[in-house]
Amino acid sequence: MTTLSPKQLFRNRVVAFSHRIGLPFGPMHLLTVPGRKTGRPQTTPIAPVLIDGTQYLVRAYPNADWVRNARAAGHGTLTRGRHVRSVDLIEIPESERGPILREFPTQNPRGVAAFVRNGLVDSETPDSFAAAAPRCPLFRVEPRS
């Protein structure tokens, strides 16, 4: 289980509240997946990467529960403001992650600090993100059929 600081917990609650009242900001979405043990919905803020019309979700915090839950369930919902959509979550093989990860610092420069702070990348460069492929689970988002 990931232990978030009080500041991070507060920020997550603010993001979730803003979405619930229809006021999303920045690149943030809410990912909700069923808990792998309880089956209860678990929600976390996340910033998707968009490449050629396809969204990808990458983990910024080691041992994040949403990753294990997404692996177990293979699906969830993505919420942006009041728009909710059911999605399948397909984990990308490590060998294919590099080119997608190198887009993250360009698309979400404010989110880069979490990756550096958590030791997932050595620096804020696209090359550092590409080199982090073994340490950064990545999921492709597809509409749920």
N, C-alpha and C positions, 0 to 999 in steps of 0.2 A: 504494500500500500504506500502511496506517495504521501509524504508529509509536507504540506504547504505551510508557508509562513502566514502569520495573521494578515499581513499586507496582501498576500496572494489570495487568501480566502475572501477577504473583503472585496478585492478587485473582481473575483469570479462572481460574487453575489451581485455586485453592481452591474456587471455585464448581463447576467441572467435576468435581473429585474428590468433592465432597459429593453431587452428583447421582448419580455412579457408584455410591456406596455406599448410595443411597436416602435421603439426607438433604437435600432441597431447602430453601432458606430464602428468605424475602422473596418478591418477585414473580418471581424469576429462573427462566428456562428456559434450555435449551441449544438453539441453532439449529444444525443441521448441513445444509450444502448442498454439492453437488459443486463442486469448483474449476472455474472456467471454462476454465483452461488445462490442468490435469492430470487433472481428473475425480475426484481424490481428495477424500474427505470433509473439509470444513473446519468446525470447531465454534467457536462464540462464545456467551458468555452474553448474554442479552437479556431485557428486561422487557416483556412484551406489555401493551398497553392493552386492556381488555375493555369493549365498549360494546354493550348490548343482546344479549349472548350471543355476540358476534363478537370475535375477537382481532385486534389490529393490531400490527405491528412497525414501530418507528421508529428511524432511525439517530441515534445520539448523537455519533458520531465522524466528522468529515469524511473522505472518501475511504475509508470502511470497505470492506474486501474483501467482506464478506458481502453488501453491497448489489449489487455488480457480479455476484457469483456467483448471487444470487437472481434477478436480472434475466435472466441467461443461462440458468439451469436452469428457473426457474419453479416449483420445488418443493424440498422438503427434509424434514427431520424436526424435530419439537419434542419435547424431553425434559424432563420434570419428575420428578425422583427417578428411579425405575425405570420410569416410564410413558413409552413412546415412541410417537409417532404420526406417520404420513406425512401431509404437508400440501402443498397448492398455495399458492404465494405470488403474489398478484395485486397489482401496483403500483397504488396509488390515484392518479388524476390530481390534479395540483397544485390545481386549482379545488375539489376535494372534501376536501382534507386539513385545512383550518382547524378545523372542528367536532370532528374526531377528535383533533387535536393539543392542543386546549384542555383535554382530559380528562387528558393526561399528568401535569401537575404535581399534580393532585388524587390520582390513582391511584398515582403513584410519586414522592413528594416527595424521597426520597433520591437518585433519579436525575436530578433537575433540575440539580444542580450541574454535571454533565458537559456539559449543553447550554449553560449560561452560560459555563463555562470554555472551551469550544471555539468560542464565538462564534456558535453557531447561534440563540440567543435573547438578547434584550437584558436580560431580567429573569425572575424566577420566576413571573410572572403567566400565567394562562390566555390573556389577550389577546396576550402576547408569543409564546407558543407558536403560537397561531393565525396570527399575522403571519409566522411562520417557515416557512410552507407551501412557499415556493419553495426553501428550503434543506434541507428535511427529507424525504427519501424515506420513503414509508409503504407498507406492504404489508398487505393483508387476508389472514388465514389461513383456509383452507378445507380440510375433510377431503379427502384425495387419493382420487380415484375410480379 
